[in-house]
Amino acid sequence: MAEQIEISIIFLVYMLVMMGIGVYYYRRTRNMSDYFLGNRKLGAWVTSMSAEASDMSGWMLMGLPGFAYVAGLNAGWIALGLALGTWANWQLIAARLRVYTELANNSLTLPDFFENRFLAASGALRVVPAVFILIFFILYTASGFVAAGRLFETIFQMAYVPALFMGAGVVVFYTLVGGFLAVSRTDFIQGVMMFFAILVVPIGAAMMLGGFSATAALISAEHASFFSPLTKADGTMLGFVEFVSLMAWGIGYFGQPHILVRFMAIRHAEELPQATRIAMAWVVISLSAAILVGMVGAVYLTVPLTGTAAETVFLVMAGELFPPVVAGLILAAVLAAIMSTASAQLLVAASAFAQDIYRRSFRPQAQQGELIWASRLSVLVIAAASVYIGLSPDNFILDMVAYAWAGFGAAFGPALLLCLFWRRTTARGVLAGIVTGGVTVLVWKQLALLGLYEIVPGFLLSLAAIIIVSKLDAPPAPAVTALFDRARQG
């Protein structure tokens, strides 16, 4: 009982600090640029840590270790794909997107950029992408709320549904109040916490087992297949389609709005090389440690974890390894991971509704204050829908993330790449690609064709649709190509 009280105090203090940051930045949020992009004033450290914290979230501390807990190094293919995708995103997208979005009428959201990129007036390039953002972010945010529910359920031995509501409530509060400035600042704190937590747990467990050599020998003896990356959890060999599916996580990065918005918010494009180095170091070390958590946990824990409980391996190990105060700090890092991504997702979804649906379709004359309040109201509605989806305790976090990740990667990845790099791209081509990619993911997921991860057909068909429709369409207007040339020159 005393241990639970100590952990509860740690959690209470942490949540109060995060909420306090939200209240502080509430007073500094004056317009939509402040609320959604922090007025483009983030430095390299905050940009990089915010991007990666909002990217990895609770699934890195729960979903990925849970996969490694049952599959060993076979889970490493996801990590490798993600690391390569992260590098490509920073190298190819970040600088050009930062420059282009500012030139394109200071675009605040991805749909905003698509419309301004082509000087379009119909509204389709704002409304259609915004609809897909709402669909997939409700799913994505639900995965974060499920992770929060598991966290509170494990620590406080409370029922899953009240735990789900408690975790969701904290995230919604400081997203509602502080906007992008609060989210990005808390993401920096949370990124640091996640980094040290994911390192200390597998290292601590390995030391308790006699060191890294002894731990490796124990894993080899009890789970020999763990050191064979091509062997799946059921003992069969990884097939080509399955290998492609795991590695394909990397291409999803090009279309993740909650990560791309960080590139748009950095103070100067010249700071991006430094931010890239920071981000890559964080990603490579953290993903490697997440795999180690699962593999070491398989031999450290004496009571096996089955089903969805496998995704709590990090939580259980932290509770067994460390005294209550230290365990509380480590477990607060899990809450940090969940909060960082869920808040970023809520904010981007809210911006899509306020900027790209509410203002474009219903209230074109809406003032800044009205739009901010419309965004805050949409945060509540989106969060409620996400909580509803997350009510089932049988949901696998990694499965939910994979679905939403595929949706964004296929709908927006090809569109963004060609908008930034292909001068001949047209507005109709982009619209066709977004619809093709998003619908393909939704349909392919339900049919589960060929056992292939839905992002692969979605991405390829979206890319093909943009190229074909753009080629058949009339060339872009001179003003559109002139804007493209200005952005390319930096």
ZABA-481631 format. One record per residue (C-alpha): residue in three letters; x, y, z. Coordinates in pm, whole numbers, plus 50000, padded with zeros to 5 digits. Example, Ala and Ser with C-alpha at 12.3 -4.5 7.8 and 13.67 -1.06 7.14 Angstrom:
BEGIN
ALA512304955050780/SER513674989450714/
// end
This chain:
BEGIN
MET500005000050000/ALA502825024250087/GLU504505017049754/GLN501325024849564/ILE500955057849754/GLU504515068049661/ILE503935060149294/SER500615078649308/ILE502325109749443/ILE504945108649164/PHE502175106048906/LEU500135133849063/VAL503095157649069/TYR503995149348709/MET500465154748581/LEU500165187648771/VAL503415200048616/MET502235191248265/MET498895208148328/GLY500695238348468/ILE502655241648144/GLY499375241047955/VAL497915269048170/TYR501095289848129/TYR500985287847750/TYR497235294147747/ARG498085330347825/ARG500545331847533/THR498195317847268/ARG496825347647075/ASN496145334446726/MET495945303246510/SER499645304046425/ASP500465303646798/TYR497965275946869/PHE499015252646585/LEU502685260846510/GLY503955280846807/ASN504405309646557/ARG507305290046396/LYS509715297346681/LEU510925262846789/GLY514665256546817/ALA516575225546699/TRP516425206847031/VAL512725212647095/THR511855204946731/SER513765172046721/MET512675159347062/SER509095170447005/ALA508965153146666/GLU510305120246800/ALA508325120447123/SER505105126846932/ASP506155099646684/MET507095070846912/SER504545074747193/GLY503395047147425/TRP503655020947152/MET507465023147170/LEU507375015547543/MET504514990547525/GLY503594978347176/LEU507104972647038/PRO508514956547357/GLY505424934447361/PHE506194922947007/ALA509844916147099/TYR508704897747412/VAL507154870747193/ALA509224873646872/GLY512724885446972/LEU514774901246694/ASN511994894746445/ALA510484926746587/GLY513664944746486/TRP512544947646125/ILE509904972946230/ALA512574992046421/LEU514914991746121/GLY512175003545887/LEU511255031546126/ALA514865042846169/LEU515385044545792/GLY512065062245747/THR512935087746015/TRP516235095745845/ALA514595099145502/ASN511885121745644/TRP514375145745802/GLN516655145345498/LEU514075148045220/ILE511045165245366/ALA511925187445661/ALA513775216945504/ARG511705219445188/LEU508405216545376/ARG509485243845623/VAL510305267945339/TYR507395258845113/THR504665261245378/GLU505755296345473/LEU505905307645110/ALA502505291545041/ASN500565317945233/ASN501975307045571/SER500145273545563/LEU499385260845913/THR498155225645833/LEU498835199045572/PRO495455204345392/ASP496125241645412/PHE499425235845233/PHE497875213844962/GLU495375241044875/ASN497865269844889/ARG500465249744696/PHE498145249744392/LEU496425283144460/ALA493185263044455/ALA489815278344535/SER487325249244527/GLY487975238044883/ALA488355201244792/LEU492085200944870/ARG491325212345224/VAL488145193745307/VAL488965159045167/PRO492405156045338/ALA490865169545660/VAL488245142045656/PHE490955115145628/ILE492925132145906/LEU489905130146134/ILE489245093546050/PHE492765081146107/PHE493575103546403/ILE490545091146592/LEU491995056046551/TYR495535067546635/THR494485086946944/ALA492425057247058/SER495635036447067/GLY497165062147302/PHE494165061347529/VAL494305023247535/ALA497955025447639/ALA497005050047914/GLY494295026548032/ARG496754997548051/LEU499225019348240/PHE496825030148513/GLU495284995448525/THR498724979748587/ILE499965005148841/PHE496875011949049/GLN495084978749000/MET492024998448896/ALA489404988748641/TYR490314994648278/VAL487495018548185/PRO488075043948470/ALA491795041848393/LEU491095049648029/PHE489055080448121/MET491705092648365/GLY494535091048111/ALA492415107047840/GLY491385135048073/VAL494955146248142/VAL495885146647772/VAL492765165547672/PHE493225191847942/TYR496625204847845/THR495935201047471/LEU492785221647514/VAL494425248447720/GLY497905253347583/GLY497865243547217/PHE501065237747020/LEU503355257347252/ALA502345236147552/VAL502445203547355/SER505885209947204/ARG507425220747538/THR505995190947723/ASP507105168647437/PHE510695179647498/ILE510455169947865/GLN508695137747776/GLY511215128747506/VAL514045131247759/MET512105110248011/MET511285083647751/PHE514925081347643/PHE516305074647990/ALA513415051748092/ILE513765028947789/LEU517505025747861/VAL517465020048235/VAL514934991448241/PRO516714966148012/ILE520134975748152/GLY518894971848509/ALA517304938048435/ALA520454925648260/MET522574935548558/MET520224916648790/LEU520634885848570/GLY524434887148594/GLY525394910548311/PHE524834912447938/SER526724880547852/ALA524824860348110/THR521534875447993/ALA522294867447629/ALA523174831547724/LEU519924828347918/ILE517864841847626/SER519634817947389/ALA518914788447618/GLU515244796247682/HIS514304813447354/ALA516824803047091/SER514724817046807/PHE514964852346954/PHE518384857146795/SER517124847046453/PRO515594878046291/LEU513904857146021/THR512074834646269/LYS508594845446374/ALA506974841346715/ASP505284808846608/GLY508614793646499/THR508004796046122/MET510274815245887/LEU509544850945784/GLY508204852145428/PHE508924878545167/VAL505504895045200/GLU505854896445578/PHE509354911045549/VAL508114938245312/SER505214945345549/LEU507504950645847/MET510004972345661/ALA507184992445500/TRP506545010145829/GLY509345033645721/ILE507485048345422/GLY504665058945650/TYR506735088045782/PHE506175109245472/GLY502495112945554/GLN502255116945933/PRO500715151446000/HIS501675152346370/ILE505365147646278/LEU505365169445966/VAL503925198746160/ARG507135199146370/PHE509165205546055/MET506865234545973/ALA507355250046318/ILE511165251846343/ARG512595286946371/HIS514985285146076/ALA515565258145812/GLU519305261945882/GLU518745245446222/LEU517415213346066/PRO520815195546022/GLN521415198246398/ALA517835187246469/THR518315157446237/ARG521395145346425/ILE519635148346759/ALA516535130346630/MET518455101546471/ALA520535095046783/TRP517355094446991/VAL515525071246751/VAL518295045546697/ILE519105042047067/SER515485042047183/LEU514215016546930/SER517134993347003/ALA516434995847375/ALA512724989047318/ILE513604956047147/LEU515924947547437/VAL513144953947689/GLY511014926547534/MET513844901547489/VAL515294906347838/GLY511814906747990/ALA511124872247844/VAL513814857448074/TYR513674882148362/LEU509974878848447/THR509034846848623/VAL505304848948545/PRO504654847548168/LEU502604875348007/THR500044863447756/GLY497774880647503/THR497524918247538/ALA499364915847873/ALA502604911047676/GLU502424948347596/THR502844956047967/VAL506294939647989/PHE508014973548037/LEU505584983448313/VAL505914950748501/MET509714950648480/ALA509964986448606/GLY507754977948903/GLU509824947448995/LEU513284962248934/PHE513214995349118/PRO512055010649447/PRO508725029149433/VAL510115064149380/VAL512335053749089/ALA509655030948946/GLY507195059748968/LEU509515082248767/ILE510055055148505/LEU506355047948475/ALA505675085348450/ALA507845083748137/VAL505305059447989/LEU502565084248065/ALA504815110647907/ALA505115089947591/ILE501375084947570/MET500595121247639/SER503105134547387/THR501635116347089/ALA497975117347185/SER498145154847245/ALA499935160746913/GLN497335140046733/LEU494425157846897/LEU495935191346807/VAL496455182646440/ALA492985167446412/ALA491505198446575/SER493405221046337/ALA492095200746041/PHE488545205746161/ALA488815242846248/GLN490975254745959/ASP490015230745683/ILE486375221645747/TYR484755247245981/ARG486365278345832/ARG486445266345471/SER482915252445452/PHE480855269845721/ARG482445301745857/PRO484865317445607/GLN484695350645798/ALA485455334946138/GLN487925354846346/GLN490995340246520/GLY489365337546862/GLU486365318846722/LEU488615294546533/ILE490655286946846/TRP487475279047037/ALA486185257846748/SER489465238646766/ARG489135233447139/LEU485575220947104/SER486685196746831/VAL489395183447065/LEU486625172647304/VAL484575156147030/ILE487565137946877/ALA488745126547220/ALA485275113247302/ALA485225092846979/SER488725079447054/VAL487745069447407/TYR484705051147270/ILE486885030947029/GLY489355023747308/LEU486755010347552/SER487544974047467/PRO490484961147678/ASP491234934947409/ASN492684960147165/PHE496364955347076/ILE498124989147081/LEU500494979946799/ASP497634968746573/MET495745001346622/VAL498865022146555/ALA499675001646244/TYR496225008446096/ALA496335046046149/TRP500015047946043/ALA499165030845716/GLY496235054145656/PHE498315085545689/GLY501315071445507/ALA499285060645205/ALA496925090445189/PHE499435118445238/GLY502945104345183/PRO502915102344801/ALA500975135044778/LEU503495153944990/LEU506535139044816/LEU505285148344471/CYS504085182644585/LEU507605190044710/PHE509645173944433/TRP507625171144109/ARG506885203743929/ARG504265187443704/THR502025176743993/THR498485190243968/ALA495745196644221/ARG493495169844070/GLY496385145044081/VAL496975151544452/LEU493265148644530/ALA493085115544339/GLY496135102544526/ILE494805111744869/VAL491435095144807/THR493025064344645/GLY495555059344925/GLY493105064645210/VAL490335042945065/THR492785015244971/VAL493985012845331/LEU490435011945468/VAL489364984545224/TRP492594964045229/LYS492554962945609/GLN489094947545611/LEU489904921845341/ALA493404913445474/LEU494544904445123/LEU497764883945080/GLY498794891045437/LEU500384923245307/TYR500474954045530/GLU497914978145387/ILE500365007045363/VAL502174990045071/PRO499274988244821/GLY497895021044954/PHE501175039844901/LEU501845025044555/LEU498305030344423/SER498255065744559/LEU501565073344389/ALA500305058844061/ALA497035078444083/ILE498835111744131/ILE501205105843839/ILE498535093143598/VAL495955120143677/SER498595147843673/LYS499845136043333/LEU496315135543192/ASP495535169343346/ALA496505203243205/PRO499915216043325/PRO499905237143643/ALA499375274543602/PRO502525296343574/ALA501905311143919/VAL501895275844068/THR505155265843901/ALA506715299343999/LEU505875292344363/PHE507385257544328/ASP510615272244187/ARG510865297644471/ALA510475270044729/ARG513085248344557/GLN515585276644569/GLY515035279444944/
// end
